[in-house]
Amino acid sequence: MTDGSLNQSLAGHRVIEFAGIGPGPLACAMLADRGCEVVRITRLTTQPGNLSDELDGLGVRGRTTIAIDLKAARGRAVAQSLVNSSDVLLEAFRPGVMERLGLGPGDFEKSNTGLIYTRLTGWGQTGPYATMAGHDINYISLSGALDAIGTPDAPLPPLNLVGDYAGGSMFAVVSILAALVQRSQTGTGAVLDIAMIDGVKSLLSPIAELVARGMWVEQRSSNLLDGGAPFYRTYRTLDDRFMAVGALEPVFYAAFVSGLGLVEDELPDRFDRERWSELGDMFAGVFASFDRDHWQGVFDGTDACVTPVLRMSESDMHPQNVARHVSRDTSNNGPEEARNVLIAAGYGSTNVDTLIDDGIVGLP
């Protein structure tokens, strides 16, 4: 990671985040990392057993948090004041929720013409599923991505990386940045309808193009990049760990085979799909003869495209990650900063105390 990758180029921009789980917090964390002031509005009360409450705060950093009773008119007025002095709003509720609270896009058309109103949901604001509940696994299942990932026996969700974070967080951030550029030229804001299913479909488009060309079989573990090719998959080692092999190009494949102590000319043709199973069994037998650390020692520093499969708890200590690590402030602002945000929005210190005493707002 280069020194400028977490620059403060977005300093001076304020984001209002209506608290949720999954892609919203990560998108706002990325904006905060790059200089945005992020004010997170949460609920005053929590509900035992509610997943959103139990995961509240996951991935949250660089924020000022204010709890507001949005069911109360005075609470909604506080939220409106904060939004009116902000550049970006991000919410992840089902369609219609913000409108019913008096906090929809139309409620700020006149009071904040430059607002970039970001709606981040799984299905989007339109379509027959727009108001239906869902999670990452549902969005990637309808996009076609989930069917392509897993074993021959069953699809397997790749954590919630594809729908929530790639299709959701990343597309939201890109769209917000584009809207900020547009606003700098036109002076007007925008309403962004970010649907995770749309993002995943976009991510999947190169593979979909291969399918359309007849270059990809819609059967898991049968293609070049889905674990079907014996030179692009993982192999178990003697200690029940794994090595990842991505030796696609001829020169990389030659280095891979040499590292295994095999002779390429004596092996089945790697592009003969009928013999992929045979070739994979040969590679598996060799990998199983030594532990993972042995194979890491063999392939480190080579162009074989072979690396150890690390657990998350191991990954931070790998020399490459140590060398690339950029210190990131994971702390959040406290009650004094939250109070100052409210004062800047037009509430005097005495009024803030009254709002707290009346149960309208809460500070961390």
N, C-alpha and C positions, 0 to 999 in steps of 0.2 A: 504494500500500500504506500503510495507516494505521499510526500509531506503535504501536498495540497488537496488530497482526497477528502479530507474533512475540514476544508477551509470554511471561513465564516461569510461566504458570499451572499447568504440570505439574511444577514443581520439587518435589523430594522423592519422585518416582516413579522406580523403576529398571526398565529394560528389558534383558532378556538377548536378544541377537540371535545366532542361530546363522547364521553367514555364508552368504550366497548371492549371486545376481546378480538384477538386475531390480527387481521391486516391493518386496522386503524391505528392501534398503538405503534406498530412497527413503522408505518408510513410517517407518523408524527415524530417518532424517534429519529428517523433519517433526516427529517427537516430540521429538528432541533440540533442534530449533530453539525449541521451546516449553517447554523446561526439564527434560525427562527426562534422567536419567543413563542413557546407553546403553553397555552392556558387550557388546562383539562377540567371540564365540568363533569362532576360525578353526582350520583344520587346521595341524598343525605342518609338513607337507611339501606341496610343490606338484608338479603333474604337467605337464611340457612338452606343449603342444598342447591342454591342457584349457581350454575356454573360460571356465569358472568361475574358474580360477586367473588367466588372462590378464586378466580383467575385475575381478579382486579389487580392492577399494578404490574402484571407480567409484561416485561419488555418496555416498561415505562421508565424513561430517563429524561433529564433536562426539562422537567415540567414544573409549572406552578399549578397546583390542584386546588379547586374550589368546589365544595359540595353545595348544590343548590336544589331547593325544592321546586321543581318545574311544574308541579301541580298547583302551586300557589301563584296568584297573579303577581305578587311582589317578587317572587322568585323568577318568574318569566321576564319580568321587567329588568331584573339584574342581568339575566342572560342576554337580553336584547341590547342592553347598554354595552356589554362586553363585545358582542358581535359587531355593533355599529362602529367600533374603533379598531376593527381587525381587518386583515387582508384576506384570510382564508378561514373557512369553516369546514370542518370534516365531521360527518355523521354517518352512522352505519345502521340506522333503524329501518324497519320495513316502510315501504312507501305509505305516506299519509300521516305518520306519527308526528313528524316535525310540524306539519301544517296544522294538526289538531292542537299543538302546543302554542301556536302563534309564532313559530320560529322557522317557517318554511321559506323557500327562496323569495316568494312574493312579498313576504313581510319586510324584506330589506331592499326592495327595488328602488325605493326613494331615499331611504335613510343611509344606505351604503352602496352606491352605484358601482363601486370598484370591487365589491366582494366576490371572491371566488368560492362558490358554494359547492362543496364536494360531497357527493352521495355515493358511498362505497358499500355495495351490497353484493350478495351472491348472484342473484338472478337479474338485477337491474330494476329500473323503475317501470318497465313495461313488459308485456308478454303474459301468458297464462300462468306462469309460476311466480310472477313478481311479488305477490303477497304471501307466498308459501315459505315455511321455514326450511332451512337447509344448512349444511356445513360443507367444508372443503371437499369431503368425499363425494357429496352429491353433485357439486358443481363440476368436478373433474369426471364424474361418471357420465354426465350428459354431454360433456364436451368431446368425448371420444378418447381422452387421455388415459383414463383409468383402465380401460379395456386393453390398452397396449403395454401396461406395466405390470410385472409380476411373473409368476411361474406359468408353465403350460396348463397347470390345473386350475389356477384362480388368479384374478387381479389382486394386487396388493397396493394399498395406499402408501405413497412415498412420504410418510408423515403428513403434515399439512403444508408442505413447502410449495406445491404446485398451484393450488387454488388460492389459498389465503395470501401467501407472501409473494409469489411470483405474479400470479394473475390478479391479485388484489393490491397489495402494498406497492409493488414496483410500478404498476400501471397508474396507480393513484398519484404517486410522486411525479412521474413523468408528465402526467396530464396537468398537475398543479403548476409545474415549472413552465410548461408550454403556455398555460393561461396567464401566468405572471408576465411572460414575455409579450403576449398579445395585449395585456392591459397596459404595458409600458408604451405601446404604440397607439392604442385606441382610447385609453382612459376608462374603459368599461370592464366590468367583471364578467363572470360566466357561471353557468350551472353545469357541473360535470356529473354525468351519470356513469359511474365506474362499476361495471359488473364483472365479478370474478370469472364467470363463465365466458364472457367475451375475451378477457385477458388470456385465459387458458387456450381458447380457440386460436388466438393470435400466436401464442407460443407454439402451438401444435402445427401451425400452417406449413412449415417445411416438411414435416413428416406426412401431412395430408397430401402434399404435392407429390411425394414419392408414391403414395398409395394410388393417386390418380394416374401416375405414369406407369403403374404396374411394377414398380421397383420395391415395393414393400408389401409383405403378406400380412393380412390382418389376423395373425395368429401369434400369440406371445412366444418369445424365445425362438423365433424363426428367422430373425433379421440381423442385419449388420450391427445395430446399436442397441438391441434389446436383450442381450445375453445369448442370442442364438449362435453368433459367430464364436468359435473357440478362442479367437484372439481378441475378443472384446467381452470379457466376463470376469467373474471372480473365481478364485480357486482356494480350497481349504488346504491349510498347511498341517504339519505334524502335530502342532499344539492346538488344533481346532480354532485357529485364527484364519484370516483370509488375506490374499493378495489380489489387487485389482490390475487387470491387464487391458491395455488399450492400444495394442500394436497394430494399427490399421495399415499404415504405409509400409511398403516393401522394406525400406531401410530399418524401420523400427521393428518390424517383424523379424528381420534377420538378427538384430541385436537380442531380441527376446528369446528366440530359439537357441542362439548361442549361449545365452546366460543359463538356460536350462541344461546345457551340455548335450544338446541334440544337433543333428545334422539336417539342415533344411531339405536337401535333395533326397533324403531317405524318408521324409514324411509325406503323408497324403497332400494333394494339392489343396491349399487353404481356401480356394474359391469353389471347390467342389462341395456343394451343400449336402450332397448325399453322404459325404464322408466327414461332415462336421462332428458328428457324434463320436466317431472313431478317433479323430484328432483331439477332441476335447478330453477323451478318456486318457489319451497318452499324456497330455499336459497335466491332467489331474494327478496321475500316478507319480509324476516327477515332483510336483509341488508337495505332495503328501509325504515325501521322504525326508523333509527338513522343516524346521519351525519357521515362523514368520520372520524372526530377526535374521535368520540365515539368509533368507531370500531378499530381505531389505538390503543386507550387506552386499549381496551379489549385484543388485540392480541400481542401487543408489549411484548417481553420477553418470549413468548411461542414458542412451537414447532409446531404451527398450519400451518406454511408457509403461513401466510396472512399478506400482507403489503399494505400501501396506495399507490395509483397511483399518483405520484408527477409530477407536471409540472417542466420543466427544471429550471424555475425561483425559484422554491421551493427547488429543489434537493440539491443545494449547502449548504443549511442551515440545512439539516437533520443531526442529531448527528452522525450517522454512517459515512456519507461523510465528516463531519467536522473532525472526528477522523482519517480518512484515508487520508486526503488531504496532498499532497506534493506540496510545493511551486514550481511553474514552471515559469521560466523566459520566458515571452511572447514577450520580446523586440527583435529587429533586429539590426544588425550593421549599422553604418552610412557611410557617404562618405569616411571618412579617412580609415576605414577598407577595403572598396572596392578598394580604390586607392592602398593600400598595397598589396592586392591580385594581382592586375595587375603588380605592380612593381616586386613582387616575381616571376611572370610568365615571367620576362625578359624585361618588358617595363620600361624604365627609367621615372622619374617624368615628364620630358619635353615631352616625347613621349605620356604619358597619357594625358597631357594637350592638345596635338595636336589631339589626338583621340577624345577628348571631343569637341574641337572647330570645328572639321570637321564633327561632328554629327555621328561618328562611335560608340561611347559608351556614356553612361550616368550613372552618379552616383546618389544614392538616396539623 
